[in-house]
């Protein structure tokens, strides 16, 4: 579970943008170098990366997160979860046989 305005990432956006594979990075570096303002182009690419990958909806779509909630709903969700746990009972069958000493 995560909150809505959170940024989820496994690396910093600059590292994620310039990545681990050299072929796309070389094309990106050429594009940045050919632009009239390389710093602005780099910032624009980093923001594009953040919008595309660094929000919780991508992680939820891939199954890494079960639910996305608003921070104002935290109390009610927590109370609901604790109420569920309060009435939960262990339903395993009793042991019929134990382990013999070896």
Backbone bond lengths (Angstrom), bond angles and torsions (degrees), N, CA, C in turn:
res aa  C-N    CA-C-N  psi(-1)  N-CA   C-N-CA  omega(-1)  CA-C   N-CA-C  phi
1 X - - - 1.442 - - 1.524 108.13 -
2 X 1.303 115.98 141.73 1.464 120.73 178.82 1.523 109.85 -145.18
3 X 1.304 115.76 166.86 1.455 121.65 177.89 1.522 110.92 -88.54
4 X 1.323 115.87 161.50 1.458 121.83 -177.20 1.524 114.19 -66.63
5 X 1.342 121.69 -49.77 1.467 118.86 -173.18 1.525 114.66 -83.38
6 X 1.301 118.82 21.95 1.460 121.46 -175.70 1.535 110.81 -87.30
7 X 1.331 115.68 150.73 1.460 120.78 174.85 1.522 107.76 -107.11
8 X 1.310 116.12 120.73 1.458 121.24 -177.52 1.521 108.52 -107.31
9 X 1.318 115.73 128.58 1.455 119.37 179.95 1.518 109.12 -159.03
10 X 1.306 116.18 155.37 1.458 119.84 176.41 1.524 111.09 -101.40
11 X 1.319 117.24 -17.25 1.465 122.52 174.93 1.517 108.24 -139.49
12 X 1.304 116.78 166.36 1.463 120.26 175.98 1.521 109.22 -65.39
13 X 1.337 117.94 149.59 1.466 120.01 -177.15 1.526 114.20 -55.30
14 X 1.326 117.91 -36.88 1.468 119.54 179.97 1.532 109.88 -64.13
15 X 1.321 117.33 -42.54 1.469 120.78 179.40 1.532 110.23 -69.02
16 X 1.314 116.96 -39.57 1.453 120.09 177.55 1.514 112.19 -65.67
17 X 1.316 115.80 -35.52 1.460 120.47 179.80 1.521 110.92 -69.11
18 X 1.319 116.25 -47.00 1.455 119.61 -177.86 1.518 112.05 -84.02
19 X 1.319 115.61 -9.15 1.451 123.50 164.69 1.505 118.62 56.14
20 X 1.316 112.65 -165.90 1.451 122.27 -176.12 1.521 111.80 -113.62
21 X 1.321 117.09 -16.34 1.456 121.99 -178.19 1.526 108.29 -98.45
22 X 1.302 118.85 126.52 1.466 121.90 -172.33 1.526 114.26 -72.58
23 X 1.318 119.43 -31.91 1.468 120.09 -174.80 1.528 112.37 -62.05
24 X 1.344 119.89 -52.22 1.467 118.46 177.62 1.523 112.83 -65.69
25 X 1.323 116.86 -30.98 1.463 120.54 -179.55 1.524 110.06 -66.95
26 X 1.317 116.76 -40.72 1.463 119.68 178.71 1.526 111.14 -61.87
27 X 1.341 116.84 -41.95 1.470 119.99 177.54 1.521 110.94 -64.43
28 X 1.324 116.42 -41.03 1.462 120.62 179.69 1.528 110.90 -65.57
29 X 1.318 116.91 -42.80 1.462 119.82 179.13 1.526 111.47 -64.64
30 X 1.323 117.32 -37.55 1.467 119.99 175.83 1.522 110.75 -63.77
31 X 1.329 115.94 -43.04 1.470 120.07 179.72 1.526 110.86 -62.28
32 X 1.320 116.62 -41.75 1.471 120.71 179.20 1.524 110.53 -67.51
33 X 1.334 117.23 -42.36 1.469 120.76 -178.49 1.527 111.88 -66.28
34 X 1.331 117.29 -32.55 1.463 120.74 -179.22 1.524 113.38 -80.91
35 X 1.322 117.10 -12.70 1.463 119.32 -178.92 1.529 110.27 -74.83
36 X 1.340 117.91 154.08 1.465 120.66 -179.75 1.534 113.04 -65.65
37 X 1.349 117.04 -31.94 1.465 121.23 179.48 1.530 108.53 -127.57
38 X 1.338 117.68 92.24 1.469 120.08 -176.04 1.524 114.13 -60.57
39 X 1.342 118.05 -36.73 1.466 119.77 -179.70 1.520 111.35 -65.56
40 X 1.321 116.67 -43.27 1.467 119.91 178.89 1.525 110.94 -65.91
41 X 1.338 116.48 -37.61 1.462 120.69 178.67 1.530 110.75 -65.98
42 X 1.332 116.80 -40.72 1.469 120.98 177.32 1.521 110.22 -62.52
43 X 1.337 117.37 -45.88 1.462 120.78 178.44 1.527 111.27 -62.11
44 X 1.322 117.09 -39.29 1.465 120.65 178.73 1.521 110.88 -64.59
45 X 1.325 117.56 -41.07 1.462 121.16 179.08 1.529 111.45 -67.34
46 X 1.336 116.58 -38.11 1.465 120.20 177.74 1.528 109.73 -65.19
47 X 1.331 118.15 -43.17 1.465 120.94 177.61 1.527 111.25 -63.72
48 X 1.320 116.73 -38.00 1.462 120.52 177.20 1.534 110.12 -63.52
49 X 1.326 117.24 -40.98 1.464 121.92 177.00 1.526 110.57 -62.08
50 X 1.339 116.64 -44.55 1.462 120.21 179.22 1.524 111.74 -61.21
51 X 1.321 116.82 -44.14 1.465 120.38 -179.76 1.521 111.82 -65.37
52 X 1.305 116.71 -32.28 1.460 120.41 -175.94 1.528 113.19 -84.28
53 X 1.347 117.82 -37.67 1.459 119.79 -170.65 1.523 116.07 -122.63
54 X 1.319 120.20 -22.49 1.464 120.80 -167.13 1.516 113.86 -99.21
55 X 1.317 118.59 32.75 1.458 120.01 175.02 1.527 109.44 -121.11
56 X 1.317 118.08 160.66 1.464 120.32 -172.01 1.525 114.39 -67.69
57 X 1.318 118.92 -17.59 1.458 120.29 -176.39 1.525 111.96 -70.56
58 X 1.325 117.53 -31.66 1.466 120.50 175.96 1.524 109.20 -67.62
59 X 1.342 117.16 -45.73 1.460 121.08 179.62 1.527 111.04 -63.63
60 X 1.326 117.58 -38.65 1.464 120.51 177.94 1.527 110.65 -67.37
61 X 1.317 116.97 -38.37 1.458 120.20 178.15 1.515 112.68 -64.08
62 X 1.318 116.75 -29.22 1.467 121.24 179.14 1.523 112.60 -90.10
63 X 1.331 117.41 -2.43 1.457 120.87 176.58 1.513 115.36 87.91
64 X 1.330 118.55 9.69 1.460 121.11 178.67 1.529 111.78 -77.75
65 X 1.315 116.64 -24.60 1.463 122.62 -178.58 1.517 107.80 -125.00
66 X 1.334 116.51 136.53 1.455 120.44 -179.04 1.520 112.96 -80.93
67 X 1.330 116.75 -36.99 1.461 119.13 -173.76 1.528 109.89 -153.23
68 X 1.316 115.99 148.97 1.463 122.83 175.93 1.519 106.83 -118.19
69 X 1.327 116.95 123.30 1.457 120.54 -176.95 1.524 110.00 -125.20
70 X 1.323 115.39 159.79 1.458 120.98 172.07 1.526 108.45 -78.60
71 X 1.332 118.12 145.73 1.461 119.68 179.34 1.527 113.08 -57.54
72 X 1.336 117.77 -31.02 1.468 119.38 -179.19 1.533 112.88 -70.49
73 X 1.337 117.68 -14.14 1.471 121.46 179.11 1.525 112.76 -94.04
74 X 1.321 118.17 3.10 1.463 121.53 -175.29 1.523 111.83 -60.62
75 X 1.315 117.23 -47.60 1.462 120.54 -176.36 1.518 111.94 -60.61
76 X 1.324 117.30 -47.05 1.468 119.08 -178.43 1.527 111.36 -66.59
77 X 1.329 117.94 -37.62 1.470 120.47 178.78 1.525 111.09 -67.81
78 X 1.330 117.15 -38.04 1.458 121.08 178.79 1.524 110.99 -67.73
79 X 1.315 117.83 -42.89 1.462 121.54 177.86 1.524 110.31 -62.56
80 X 1.312 117.11 -42.06 1.462 121.20 178.59 1.531 111.25 -61.85
81 X 1.323 117.17 -42.65 1.464 121.10 179.72 1.526 111.00 -66.35
82 X 1.337 117.69 -41.37 1.463 120.44 179.88 1.522 111.38 -68.69
83 X 1.326 118.37 -35.76 1.466 120.87 175.45 1.521 111.32 -63.21
84 X 1.305 116.29 -39.03 1.457 120.05 177.97 1.525 110.69 -64.89
85 X 1.316 116.90 -41.32 1.464 120.06 179.61 1.524 113.01 -70.61
86 X 1.315 117.96 -28.08 1.457 120.72 -178.11 1.519 111.81 -64.34
87 X 1.309 117.37 -37.12 1.467 120.92 -177.54 1.521 112.86 -96.00
88 X 1.295 118.11 2.06 1.464 120.97 -178.57 1.527 109.82 -75.82
89 X 1.307 116.35 135.26 1.458 122.38 178.57 1.522 109.36 -124.76
90 X 1.313 115.88 148.19 1.453 121.45 178.45 1.522 108.62 -73.22
91 X 1.320 117.94 127.76 1.463 121.48 -175.96 1.528 112.00 -118.92
92 X 1.301 117.85 30.14 1.450 120.18 176.50 1.522 109.41 -74.36
93 X 1.322 118.26 144.67 1.470 119.41 178.12 1.527 109.74 -68.82
94 X 1.335 116.80 152.59 1.462 118.81 178.95 1.528 110.37 -65.86
95 X 1.312 115.26 151.30 1.456 119.87 179.54 1.526 110.27 -69.39
96 X 1.312 116.58 130.88 1.468 120.10 178.03 1.513 110.90 -94.01
97 X 1.315 115.16 -33.14 1.465 119.08 -176.78 1.518 108.42 -137.29
98 X 1.292 115.55 143.92 1.457 120.71 175.15 1.513 109.85 -98.51
99 X 1.314 115.14 175.79 1.465 119.78 176.26 1.526 108.82 -82.67
100 X 1.310 116.53 138.09 1.462 119.50 177.01 1.529 107.89 -83.63
101 X 1.317 117.32 147.88 1.472 118.41 178.70 1.528 109.97 -69.37
102 X 1.317 114.78 135.31 1.476 119.24 179.37 1.500 111.48 -107.52
